[in-house]
């Protein structure tokens, strides 16, 4: 006789718990409202789609390289999640082969040259779990001084395959072919 009363009571309790859990569930994050919102740079280069997904930090009165982002340390090349670099066909980056796929794009800035890194683990937050052993390609590129500062970090890809990273008084470029 107790089981007849226990089962409905248990069912009601589970419904109340499920309703409370649904009420506490958070809606998906609107990433566009982050202090460093997401952006995408994309172009078709000789029939290959190149897509870079990144977040755009702002200077806000700070100096980007050598201070906010220390020289000689791996940088996620943006903010929030690691920047990703995706190509749908095999390409050459500054003349070095890179297979089709999705990569995290890290950099190591210095005052004169940057190391651009394509890492096989694209789903990372920042560079906190970056492993050099997962690098599939590294290229060294010169750092150029801009005539005027760029407040919000920017990445562009043009149809000729030039990828430009600009922030503060610095620009670095590499080529996808």
GROMACS elastic network, one bead per residue, 0.5 to 0.9 nm:
[ bonds ]
;  ai    aj funct       b0    kb
    1     4     6  0.56273   500
    1     5     6  0.72793   500
    2     5     6  0.54367   500
    2     6     6  0.60445   500
    2     7     6  0.87583   500
    3     7     6  0.60071   500
    3     8     6  0.87927   500
    4     7     6  0.58685   500
    4     8     6  0.71234   500
    5     8     6  0.58304   500
    5     9     6  0.63526   500
    5    10     6  0.87577   500
    6     9     6  0.51612   500
    6    10     6  0.60227   500
    6    11     6  0.85584   500
    7    10     6  0.51300   500
    7    11     6  0.61385   500
    7    12     6  0.86651   500
    8    12     6  0.61524   500
    8    13     6  0.85616   500
    9    12     6  0.51369   500
    9    13     6  0.61637   500
    9    14     6  0.86743   500
   10    13     6  0.50246   500
   10    14     6  0.61917   500
   10    15     6  0.86720   500
   11    14     6  0.51755   500
   11    15     6  0.63020   500
   11    16     6  0.87637   500
   12    15     6  0.51143   500
   12    16     6  0.62887   500
   12    17     6  0.86807   500
   13    16     6  0.51688   500
   13    17     6  0.62257   500
   13    18     6  0.86516   500
   14    17     6  0.50276   500
   14    18     6  0.60714   500
   14    19     6  0.85538   500
   15    18     6  0.50908   500
   15    19     6  0.61228   500
   15    20     6  0.85962   500
   16    19     6  0.51560   500
   16    20     6  0.62030   500
   16    21     6  0.86424   500
   17    20     6  0.51411   500
   17    21     6  0.61638   500
   17    22     6  0.86454   500
   18    21     6  0.50816   500
   18    22     6  0.61543   500
   18    23     6  0.86029   500
   19    22     6  0.51134   500
   19    23     6  0.61859   500
   19    24     6  0.86903   500
   20    23     6  0.50799   500
   20    24     6  0.62598   500
   20    25     6  0.87039   500
   21    24     6  0.50853   500
   21    25     6  0.61609   500
   22    25     6  0.51203   500
   22    26     6  0.85620   500
   23    26     6  0.81440   500
   26    29     6  0.81743   500
   27    30     6  0.86563   500
   28    31     6  0.89179   500
   29    32     6  0.87349   500
   29    33     6  0.86254   500
   30    33     6  0.58893   500
   30    34     6  0.76674   500
   31    34     6  0.54360   500
   31    36     6  0.86336   500
   31    37     6  0.61304   500
   31    38     6  0.66263   500
   32    35     6  0.83769   500
   32    36     6  0.81208   500
   32    38     6  0.62527   500
   32    39     6  0.88629   500
   33    36     6  0.80883   500
   33    37     6  0.64017   500
   34    37     6  0.50550   500
   34    38     6  0.81288   500
   35    56     6  0.83723   500
   35    57     6  0.71507   500
   35    58     6  0.81650   500
   36    55     6  0.56217   500
   36    58     6  0.69605   500
   36    78     6  0.83732   500
   36    79     6  0.63478   500
   36    80     6  0.74766   500
   36   152     6  0.87858   500
   37    54     6  0.84836   500
   37    55     6  0.53150   500
   37    56     6  0.55814   500
   37    57     6  0.74648   500
   37    79     6  0.84722   500
   37    80     6  0.87947   500
   38    53     6  0.72536   500
   38    54     6  0.56616   500
   38    56     6  0.62134   500
   38    79     6  0.86541   500
   38    80     6  0.87325   500
   39    52     6  0.83094   500
   39    53     6  0.59613   500
   39    54     6  0.55085   500
   39    55     6  0.57601   500
   39    56     6  0.68979   500
   39   154     6  0.87013   500
   39   155     6  0.87219   500
   40    51     6  0.69096   500
   40    52     6  0.55675   500
   40    54     6  0.63383   500
   40    55     6  0.84388   500
   40   155     6  0.81541   500
   40   156     6  0.86700   500
   41    50     6  0.81252   500
   41    51     6  0.58015   500
   41    52     6  0.50950   500
   41    53     6  0.66143   500
   41    54     6  0.83182   500
   41   154     6  0.88710   500
   41   155     6  0.62874   500
   41   156     6  0.54540   500
   41   157     6  0.59784   500
   42    49     6  0.71896   500
   42    50     6  0.54510   500
   42    52     6  0.62257   500
   42    53     6  0.86123   500
   42   156     6  0.74948   500
   42   157     6  0.58732   500
   42   158     6  0.79064   500
   43    48     6  0.82076   500
   43    49     6  0.59161   500
   43    50     6  0.54860   500
   43    51     6  0.67984   500
   43   156     6  0.88459   500
   43   157     6  0.58981   500
   43   158     6  0.60372   500
   43   159     6  0.57448   500
   43   160     6  0.89111   500
   43   161     6  0.79302   500
   44    47     6  0.57711   500
   44    48     6  0.53010   500
   44    50     6  0.61053   500
   44    51     6  0.87460   500
   44   157     6  0.89067   500
   44   158     6  0.81462   500
   44   159     6  0.59416   500
   44   160     6  0.86985   500
   44   161     6  0.82391   500
   45    48     6  0.50814   500
   45    49     6  0.62705   500
   45    50     6  0.69775   500
   45   157     6  0.89301   500
   45   158     6  0.76941   500
   45   159     6  0.50385   500
   45   160     6  0.60791   500
   45   161     6  0.55726   500
   45   176     6  0.75987   500
   45   177     6  0.70344   500
   46    49     6  0.84347   500
   46   159     6  0.76598   500
   46   160     6  0.77961   500
   46   161     6  0.82815   500
   46   177     6  0.73930   500
   47    89     6  0.86055   500
   48    87     6  0.67008   500
   48    88     6  0.60814   500
   48    89     6  0.58198   500
   48    90     6  0.82534   500
   48    91     6  0.80834   500
   48   177     6  0.86555   500
   49    86     6  0.78907   500
   49    87     6  0.56640   500
   49    88     6  0.57949   500
   49    89     6  0.76435   500
   50    85     6  0.73419   500
   50    86     6  0.58134   500
   50    88     6  0.72456   500
   50    89     6  0.89672   500
   50   157     6  0.77242   500
   50   161     6  0.84479   500
   50   176     6  0.83332   500
   51    84     6  0.79813   500
   51    85     6  0.58626   500
   51    86     6  0.51108   500
   51    87     6  0.65785   500
   51   157     6  0.82187   500
   52    83     6  0.70201   500
   52    84     6  0.55327   500
   52    86     6  0.63515   500
   52   105     6  0.85536   500
   52   155     6  0.79494   500
   52   156     6  0.85964   500
   52   157     6  0.83498   500
   53    82     6  0.87433   500
   53    83     6  0.56658   500
   53    84     6  0.52269   500
   53    85     6  0.67562   500
   53    86     6  0.84838   500
   54    77     6  0.76409   500
   54    78     6  0.59333   500
   54    79     6  0.72060   500
   54    80     6  0.82382   500
   54    81     6  0.75192   500
   54    82     6  0.71117   500
   54    84     6  0.66130   500
   54    85     6  0.89233   500
   54   155     6  0.82619   500
   55    77     6  0.84602   500
   55    78     6  0.51920   500
   55    79     6  0.50001   500
   55    80     6  0.64034   500
   55    81     6  0.75223   500
   55    82     6  0.84349   500
   55    83     6  0.72393   500
   55   153     6  0.81240   500
   55   154     6  0.88844   500
   56    78     6  0.57888   500
   56    79     6  0.62885   500
   56    80     6  0.89110   500
   56   152     6  0.60553   500
   56   153     6  0.50396   500
   56   154     6  0.66716   500
   56   155     6  0.89240   500
   57    60     6  0.89842   500
   57    78     6  0.63384   500
   57    79     6  0.58909   500
   57    80     6  0.89356   500
   57   151     6  0.85202   500
   57   152     6  0.58192   500
   57   153     6  0.56706   500
   57   154     6  0.88749   500
   58    61     6  0.86985   500
   58    62     6  0.86259   500
   58    64     6  0.89309   500
   58   150     6  0.87404   500
   58   151     6  0.55686   500
   58   153     6  0.63090   500
   58   167     6  0.84991   500
   58   168     6  0.89231   500
   59    62     6  0.50564   500
   59    63     6  0.66643   500
   59    64     6  0.65608   500
   59    68     6  0.89268   500
   59   150     6  0.82774   500
   59   151     6  0.53673   500
   59   152     6  0.64966   500
   59   153     6  0.81683   500
   59   167     6  0.82086   500
   59   168     6  0.70406   500
   60    63     6  0.87279   500
   60   151     6  0.74819   500
   60   152     6  0.89035   500
   61   151     6  0.88185   500
   62    67     6  0.81259   500
   62    68     6  0.70822   500
   62   168     6  0.89286   500
   63    66     6  0.75175   500
   63    67     6  0.59999   500
   63    68     6  0.62123   500
   63    69     6  0.85076   500
   63   168     6  0.70046   500
   63   169     6  0.89834   500
   64    67     6  0.60071   500
   64    69     6  0.57640   500
   64    70     6  0.83540   500
   64   167     6  0.72452   500
   64   168     6  0.60307   500
   64   169     6  0.84893   500
   64   170     6  0.89243   500
   65    68     6  0.60578   500
   65    70     6  0.60271   500
   65    71     6  0.65172   500
   65   109     6  0.72256   500
   65   110     6  0.77641   500
   65   111     6  0.78169   500
   65   167     6  0.87130   500
   65   168     6  0.78888   500
   65   169     6  0.88783   500
   65   170     6  0.82328   500
   66    69     6  0.58219   500
   66    72     6  0.86424   500
   66   109     6  0.82173   500
   66   110     6  0.74824   500
   66   111     6  0.75787   500
   67    70     6  0.52160   500
   67    71     6  0.77202   500
   69    73     6  0.77923   500
   69    74     6  0.88532   500
   69    75     6  0.70248   500
   69   109     6  0.80532   500
   70    73     6  0.59751   500
   70    74     6  0.85971   500
   70    75     6  0.84498   500
   70   108     6  0.88738   500
   70   109     6  0.76267   500
   70   110     6  0.82356   500
   71    74     6  0.85614   500
   71   108     6  0.70862   500
   71   109     6  0.53004   500
   71   111     6  0.71782   500
   72   108     6  0.56469   500
   72   109     6  0.58801   500
   72   110     6  0.57909   500
   72   114     6  0.87584   500
   73   107     6  0.82315   500
   73   108     6  0.54599   500
   73   109     6  0.70489   500
   73   110     6  0.86532   500
   74    77     6  0.86180   500
   74   106     6  0.65406   500
   74   107     6  0.57317   500
   74   109     6  0.76302   500
   74   115     6  0.89637   500
   74   127     6  0.69578   500
   74   130     6  0.82432   500
   75    78     6  0.76929   500
   75    82     6  0.87064   500
   75   106     6  0.56610   500
   75   107     6  0.52890   500
   75   108     6  0.59496   500
   75   109     6  0.76362   500
   75   126     6  0.78166   500
   75   127     6  0.63840   500
   76    79     6  0.67086   500
   76    80     6  0.81792   500
   76    81     6  0.76182   500
   76    83     6  0.61563   500
   76   104     6  0.82174   500
   76   105     6  0.69254   500
   76   107     6  0.67302   500
   76   108     6  0.89660   500
   76   125     6  0.85021   500
   76   126     6  0.52987   500
   76   127     6  0.52926   500
   76   128     6  0.89283   500
   76   130     6  0.89879   500
   77    82     6  0.70781   500
   77    83     6  0.60467   500
   77   105     6  0.67771   500
   77   106     6  0.55030   500
   77   107     6  0.60055   500
   77   108     6  0.87655   500
   77   126     6  0.86921   500
   77   153     6  0.89783   500
   77   165     6  0.86513   500
   78    81     6  0.81763   500
   78    82     6  0.72471   500
   78    83     6  0.64355   500
   78   106     6  0.89478   500
   78   126     6  0.85033   500
   78   153     6  0.69694   500
   78   154     6  0.86378   500
   79    82     6  0.71216   500
   79    83     6  0.78888   500
   79   126     6  0.68861   500
   80    83     6  0.84539   500
   80   125     6  0.62881   500
   80   126     6  0.56960   500
   81    84     6  0.86778   500
   81   123     6  0.76795   500
   81   124     6  0.59608   500
   81   127     6  0.82986   500
   82   104     6  0.60855   500
   82   105     6  0.69987   500
   82   106     6  0.74392   500
   82   122     6  0.72467   500
   82   123     6  0.72040   500
   82   124     6  0.55266   500
   82   125     6  0.54994   500
   82   127     6  0.65249   500
   83   103     6  0.84214   500
   83   104     6  0.55981   500
   83   105     6  0.52965   500
   83   106     6  0.71127   500
   83   122     6  0.78918   500
   83   124     6  0.87096   500
   83   126     6  0.81933   500
   84   102     6  0.67094   500
   84   103     6  0.54779   500
   84   105     6  0.53909   500
   84   106     6  0.86594   500
   84   118     6  0.87991   500
   84   122     6  0.59969   500
   84   123     6  0.81738   500
   85   101     6  0.82327   500
   85   102     6  0.57385   500
   85   103     6  0.51587   500
   85   104     6  0.60015   500
   85   105     6  0.59129   500
   85   118     6  0.77570   500
   85   122     6  0.81904   500
   86   100     6  0.74956   500
   86   101     6  0.56344   500
   86   103     6  0.62348   500
   86   104     6  0.86371   500
   87    90     6  0.70828   500
   87    91     6  0.76052   500
   87    98     6  0.89746   500
   87    99     6  0.80840   500
   87   100     6  0.52269   500
   87   101     6  0.55405   500
   87   102     6  0.66421   500
   87   103     6  0.88491   500
   88    91     6  0.89491   500
   88    99     6  0.87788   500
   88   100     6  0.51560   500
   88   101     6  0.62289   500
   88   102     6  0.84846   500
   89    98     6  0.89684   500
   89    99     6  0.68856   500
   89   101     6  0.75338   500
   90    97     6  0.73166   500
   90    98     6  0.57838   500
   90   101     6  0.80390   500
   91    95     6  0.87608   500
   91    96     6  0.81406   500
   91    97     6  0.59446   500
   91    98     6  0.53489   500
   91    99     6  0.64185   500
   91   100     6  0.70614   500
   91   176     6  0.64453   500
   91   177     6  0.55756   500
   92    95     6  0.50388   500
   92    98     6  0.57260   500
   92    99     6  0.84908   500
   92   175     6  0.78981   500
   92   176     6  0.56993   500
   92   177     6  0.51485   500
   93    96     6  0.50680   500
   93    97     6  0.63915   500
   93    98     6  0.68212   500
   93   137     6  0.87064   500
   93   139     6  0.76777   500
   93   174     6  0.69053   500
   93   175     6  0.55848   500
   93   177     6  0.66074   500
   94    97     6  0.86383   500
   94   139     6  0.72323   500
   94   140     6  0.89933   500
   94   141     6  0.88797   500
   94   174     6  0.61616   500
   94   175     6  0.52252   500
   94   176     6  0.66477   500
   94   177     6  0.78606   500
   95   175     6  0.81654   500
   95   176     6  0.82535   500
   95   177     6  0.77817   500
   96   137     6  0.78711   500
   96   138     6  0.88038   500
   96   139     6  0.80213   500
   97   137     6  0.80858   500
   98   101     6  0.85664   500
   98   118     6  0.85824   500
   98   136     6  0.77350   500
   98   137     6  0.70638   500
  101   120     6  0.87312   500
  102   119     6  0.88786   500
  102   120     6  0.74418   500
  102   121     6  0.83077   500
  102   122     6  0.63214   500
  103   118     6  0.57413   500
  103   119     6  0.53269   500
  103   120     6  0.51490   500
  103   121     6  0.61777   500
  103   123     6  0.84698   500
  103   136     6  0.88280   500
  104   117     6  0.79507   500
  104   118     6  0.58441   500
  104   119     6  0.50726   500
  104   120     6  0.66064   500
  104   121     6  0.60544   500
  104   123     6  0.72740   500
  104   124     6  0.77343   500
  105   116     6  0.72192   500
  105   117     6  0.56817   500
  105   118     6  0.50336   500
  105   119     6  0.64363   500
  105   122     6  0.79658   500
  106   115     6  0.83194   500
  106   116     6  0.61501   500
  106   118     6  0.65789   500
  106   119     6  0.74209   500
  106   127     6  0.78174   500
  106   130     6  0.88541   500
  107   114     6  0.65577   500
  107   115     6  0.54172   500
  107   117     6  0.56521   500
  107   118     6  0.87506   500
  108   113     6  0.85706   500
  108   114     6  0.54552   500
  108   116     6  0.67147   500
  108   117     6  0.79990   500
  109   112     6  0.81743   500
  109   113     6  0.66315   500
  109   115     6  0.66230   500
  109   116     6  0.86124   500
  109   143     6  0.82849   500
  110   113     6  0.54127   500
  110   114     6  0.57171   500
  110   115     6  0.84738   500
  110   143     6  0.78373   500
  111   114     6  0.80316   500
  111   143     6  0.68469   500
  111   170     6  0.89620   500
  112   141     6  0.87676   500
  112   142     6  0.59958   500
  112   143     6  0.51068   500
  112   144     6  0.76099   500
  113   140     6  0.66196   500
  113   141     6  0.55481   500
  113   144     6  0.86100   500
  113   172     6  0.83771   500
  114   139     6  0.82686   500
  114   140     6  0.56846   500
  114   141     6  0.53394   500
  114   142     6  0.62093   500
  114   143     6  0.63912   500
  114   172     6  0.74280   500
  115   138     6  0.64299   500
  115   139     6  0.56407   500
  115   141     6  0.63885   500
  115   142     6  0.88582   500
  116   137     6  0.82028   500
  116   138     6  0.55460   500
  116   139     6  0.52487   500
  116   140     6  0.62185   500
  116   141     6  0.73182   500
  116   174     6  0.83920   500
  117   135     6  0.66758   500
  117   136     6  0.77909   500
  117   137     6  0.59136   500
  117   139     6  0.67509   500
  117   140     6  0.89286   500
  118   121     6  0.89580   500
  118   134     6  0.87177   500
  118   135     6  0.58435   500
  118   136     6  0.58043   500
  118   137     6  0.51903   500
  118   138     6  0.63928   500
  118   139     6  0.88743   500
  119   122     6  0.69339   500
  119   130     6  0.84114   500
  119   131     6  0.82732   500
  119   132     6  0.78928   500
  119   133     6  0.86900   500
  119   134     6  0.55094   500
  119   136     6  0.55746   500
  119   137     6  0.71353   500
  119   138     6  0.88024   500
  120   134     6  0.55271   500
  120   135     6  0.60884   500
  120   136     6  0.62816   500
  121   124     6  0.69770   500
  121   130     6  0.83224   500
  121   131     6  0.88177   500
  121   134     6  0.68230   500
  121   135     6  0.84372   500
  124   127     6  0.70577   500
  124   128     6  0.79818   500
  124   129     6  0.71230   500
  124   130     6  0.78358   500
  125   128     6  0.68355   500
  125   129     6  0.77822   500
  126   129     6  0.78134   500
  126   130     6  0.81931   500
  127   131     6  0.86709   500
  128   131     6  0.89818   500
  130   133     6  0.88660   500
  130   134     6  0.79839   500
  131   134     6  0.55306   500
  131   135     6  0.73451   500
  132   135     6  0.53711   500
  133   136     6  0.83585   500
  135   138     6  0.73148   500
  139   174     6  0.84374   500
  140   174     6  0.89082   500
  141   172     6  0.67234   500
  141   173     6  0.68440   500
  141   174     6  0.68380   500
  142   171     6  0.87283   500
  142   172     6  0.63905   500
  142   173     6  0.77566   500
  143   170     6  0.64869   500
  143   171     6  0.59430   500
  143   172     6  0.50474   500
  143   173     6  0.80373   500
  144   169     6  0.82190   500
  144   170     6  0.56658   500
  144   171     6  0.51271   500
  144   172     6  0.61958   500
  144   173     6  0.87795   500
  145   148     6  0.87103   500
  145   169     6  0.55751   500
  145   171     6  0.64323   500
  146   149     6  0.67045   500
  146   150     6  0.84277   500
  146   166     6  0.85523   500
  146   168     6  0.80986   500
  146   170     6  0.55919   500
  146   171     6  0.65553   500
  147   169     6  0.71309   500
  148   168     6  0.79577   500
  148   169     6  0.62738   500
  149   166     6  0.88752   500
  149   167     6  0.69877   500
  149   170     6  0.78221   500
  150   153     6  0.68447   500
  150   154     6  0.79780   500
  150   166     6  0.66291   500
  150   169     6  0.65137   500
  150   170     6  0.81794   500
  151   154     6  0.89362   500
  151   167     6  0.65404   500
  151   168     6  0.59710   500
  152   166     6  0.84124   500
  152   167     6  0.64177   500
  152   168     6  0.78271   500
  153   165     6  0.75440   500
  153   166     6  0.59089   500
  153   168     6  0.76315   500
  154   164     6  0.79770   500
  154   165     6  0.58807   500
  154   166     6  0.52517   500
  154   167     6  0.64705   500
  155   163     6  0.70256   500
  155   164     6  0.55668   500
  155   166     6  0.64333   500
  155   167     6  0.89659   500
  156   162     6  0.79100   500
  156   163     6  0.56201   500
  156   164     6  0.52783   500
  156   165     6  0.68128   500
  156   166     6  0.86254   500
  157   160     6  0.82350   500
  157   161     6  0.63235   500
  157   162     6  0.56645   500
  157   164     6  0.66006   500
  158   161     6  0.54209   500
  158   162     6  0.54894   500
  158   163     6  0.67603   500
  158   164     6  0.86975   500
  159   162     6  0.74635   500
  160   175     6  0.82482   500
  160   176     6  0.80544   500
  160   177     6  0.80193   500
  161   174     6  0.82464   500
  161   175     6  0.53200   500
  161   177     6  0.60519   500
  162   173     6  0.66554   500
  162   174     6  0.59554   500
  162   176     6  0.63892   500
  162   177     6  0.88431   500
  163   172     6  0.83074   500
  163   173     6  0.54242   500
  163   174     6  0.53509   500
  163   175     6  0.59622   500
  163   176     6  0.73505   500
  164   171     6  0.66967   500
  164   172     6  0.58198   500
  164   174     6  0.68154   500
  164   175     6  0.87905   500
  165   170     6  0.81039   500
  165   171     6  0.55307   500
  165   172     6  0.53209   500
  165   173     6  0.62880   500
  165   174     6  0.88689   500
  166   169     6  0.76854   500
  166   170     6  0.57603   500
  166   172     6  0.67352   500
  166   173     6  0.88014   500
  167   170     6  0.55687   500
  167   171     6  0.66987   500
  168   171     6  0.84198   500
